[in-house]
């Protein structure tokens, strides 16, 4: 059962009508297959037309959809022989940031990413994907391991931002984020990052300072949430829609600004409507980018990364 967003209400109404007609058809009372087919075509067209012209705020809502694939779905659908690694060897293990050795096709990689969770219990356990200092220090440790063993690093970014709690600040949140960003830039192995949902602030860039940054068609990537921006500029979160437009948070905006390198297409209606297709598309894109980076040595990889980020905004 698809969870419909507010702007999808006309599509939801058609889907309800189609479901009712199908129930009637199954009862054998009437032959209304032709009518169901017409309504289905109308619903499909409405869905395609709606998603072809989403506003930045609507894309933000899609990026946050609760049924969108998360880290564990990508690991299950893309990678084999996944060996999870835990702990930062300093404080503890953060469940908001997961990672470990894995195989992508025939290639051994280190995969790291944010996990938001799928239900109330798992969202609480994973802290809604908001990493703490120990999470970013774990990511640093895993990147260093990858560098030592010559393994490419793949990161899957999906967070509203790093956890802003007092305890996180006491344990050095800003320093951990900075060190993680630094480690990304220092890697002597290829690194590909993919923004699969939300890419929020430093919590996202700490895992996304990569040679190639990919982004799903309906993902968002920004320095602050639209609600946070609106609260600062207009003293009300109700202007989040205007803020999202002004901030240029969409994949299309960021590709034009050279902040990201590639837009990965999603199924019609978003990744949550066909997770398997979305996961396969992302896997193909990551593999192609890793193939293109495989011929570069450590010095060229670091220079490629530095040149990419220094050129932004010029």
N, C-alpha and C positions, 0 to 999 in steps of 0.2 A: 504494500500500500504506500503510494507516494505521498509525502508530506508537502502540501502546496504552500507556496509563499503568498503574501498578500497580493502581489501584482498578478498572480496566476489564478485568481478567483474565477474569471470567465472560463478558463480551461478546466478548472475543478468542476464547475457546474455542468459542463458538457460530459466530463468523465462520469459524473454521478448519473446523468441521463442515460449514457451508454450502458452502464452497469445495470440499471433498472430494466432497460430493454433486453439485455442479455438474459436476465433472470426470467423475464416473461417468455422469451424464445425457448429457454430450456424447459419450461413447463409444458410446451407443446401446444399452447392455446392459439398462437399466431405465428405465421412465418414472416418475420420482420428483419431478415438478414440484410436485405437491401438498404433498409432504413438505418440499421446499425452501421453498415459500411459507409454510408454518406456522412453520418455523424462522426465516425472515426476519422474520415478524411478531413472533415472540417476541424476537428480537434487537433489533428497532426499539423495542419496548416497554421492554425492559430498559435500552436506552440512554437513552430519554426519562425513565424513572423515576430512573435514576442521576443524570442531570444536573439533575433537578428538585430534588434534595436534596443538592447538593454541600456539603461542609464548607469553611470558609475555606482550610484547607490544601490540599484537593483543587482548589479554584479557583486557588490559587497554582501548582499543578502544571500546570493547563490553561493559565494565562497564560504559562507558560514553555515550552509545547510547541514542539519544534523545527520543526514544520510550520506553525505559526501564521503568517499573513501578516505581512510586515515592510514597512518604509518603501517600498522599491522596488516592492513589489506594489501598495501603495495608489496610488503615483504612476502606475503603468501602468494600473491599473483605474479610477481616479477622475479623474485630471487629464490634460489635453492640453497640447500646446505647452510641455512642461516644459523650462526652461532652467536647468541646474545652475550654481550659483555657488560658487566655492571660495576658501578662504583667509581669515585674519583680518586680513591686512595688518599683522601684527606679528611672527608667529613662523612659521606654516605652516598647512597644511590638515589638519583632523582628519576622518577618514573615519567616525567614530562618529556624527557629526551632519552630516546632509546638508540641502540646501535650494536653493531657487531660485524663479524666476518660473514660474507655471503658470496654466492656465485651468481653473476648475471650472464646468462648464456654459458659460454665457456670461460668467461673472464672472472677471476677472483677480485673482489672489491671489498671496501669497508663502507657499509651503509649506516647513516646516522640520520635521525629525524625527530620531529616533534610528534607526540601522540596525544590526541585530545580525548579519546574515549568515545564510547558509543551509547552508554546509558548513564544514569545518575551515579551508580557505584563506580564505574570505570572512569567517568569524568572527574570524580573526586580523587580517585587514586592517581590519575595522571595530571591532576591540577589543571584541567582544561587546556593542556598543552603549554602552559606558562612555565618555562624553565627557571630553576633556581641556580645559584652559583655552582652547586655540586653537579648540576646537569651540564653546564657549559664546561666545567673542568673535566667531566667525563668525556665530553666531545673532544676536548684538547688531547686527552690521553689516547683516545681511539685514533685521532688523526696522526699523532706521533707514531703509534704502532703501524699504521698504514704506510707512513713515510719510511719507517725502518724496514718493512718487508716489501716495499716497492709496489704497493697496491693502490689503484685509483680510489678516490673518495667520492661517494655519491651521497648527497644530502637532500632530504625531503622536508621542506619548510612549510609549517602550518601552525602558526601561533598568532594570537592577538598581541603578543609582546611578552617580554620576560616578566616573571612574577615580581610585583612591586612591594611586597610585604616588608615589614620592619626587620624580621629575622633574615630575609634575603639580603637586605642592605647591610646588616651587621656582619654577614659572612662575605661581603665584598662583591655584590652583584655587578656593579659597573666595571670593576677590575676584571672579573671573570669573563664578561662579554668582550671587553677589549682584548684580553689574552686569546680568546677563541677566534676573534676576527684576525688578530695577528698571526695565529697559527695557520688559518686558512691561506693567508697571503704568503706564508713561508714554506708551504708544502713543495716538495720536489717531485711530486707525483700529480697526475691529472686530477682535477676536481670539477665535478659537475653538480650544480645545485638546481633544484626544481621547486618553485613555489607552487604547491598543489592546492592551497586553500587561501588562508590569510598569511601575508608576510608583514608582520607588525614590528616596526621600530628596530632597536638594537637587538631584541630577542630573535629577530629573523636574520639580520645581516651577520650575526655571529656565526651562522652556519651557511651563509650565502656569498661570501667573498671568494667566489670561484672563478675558474677559467671561463666557464660557460654557465650562464644563468638562464634557465628555462622557466616558463610560466604557463600554467593552464589558461585557456581562453577566457574563462570566467573567474580566475583568481584575482586577488588584489594585493598590492605591495605598497606600503607607505610608512612614513616616519612616525605617524600617530594615527589612531583610529579617526574616522570621520566624526564620531560623536565627541571625541576629545578635542579635535580641532574646532568644532562648532562651539564647544563650551568655552574655549579660550577666546575665539574671535567674536562670538555673538552672545556669550553668557548663557547659552541654552543649547542642549543637545538636539533640540527639535529641528535645527537647521543642518543636520548631518548630511542630508541629500545635497544641499548647496556646497557643503565642505568637500564631499567626495568628488564633485565635479571640479572644484577649484584645485584640489590636490593632485589631480591626474593619477588616480590610483590603479587604473586598469592596465591590463597587459598591452593593449593597443597603444595607449599613451606612453607607456614605459619603453616599448620597443622603438617608438618614434624618437624618444629621448636618449636611446642607446644605453638605458639602465639595464635592460635585459637583452638577451641575444636571440631568443627564439620563442615563439608562441606555439604551444601544443594544443591542437584542436580537441574539443570535447564533444561527446554525443549531443544530439539535439535535445535541448532541455537541461543540459548540465551533466556533470560526471555522476551525480547521484542517481540519474535515471538508467544508466548503463555502466556500472563500475568496471565491469570486465573490459569493455571497449576502451574506456578512459585509461585504465591501467596498461593495456596493451599499447596504446598510442604513446604513453609516457615512456614505456620501456624501449620502444623503437627509437624515440628521440634521444634518450640517454645513451643508448648503444651507439648511435651515429656520431654523437658528440665525442664520446670516449674514443671511438675509432679515429676521428680526426686529430685528437690530441696525442694519440699513442706514439707518433713519430717525433714528438718534442722531448728534449732532454730536460733535466731539472732546472738548468739555468734559463732556458727558453720558456719553460712553464712559469717560473717566477716572474720573468720579464713580461710575458703575455698578460699575467694577472695584474701586475703593477700598472702597465700601460693602459689596460682596460679601465681601471678605476680612476687613474689620474686624468684620463680624458673626459670623464663625466663632468658636465656642466660647462665645458669650454665652448 
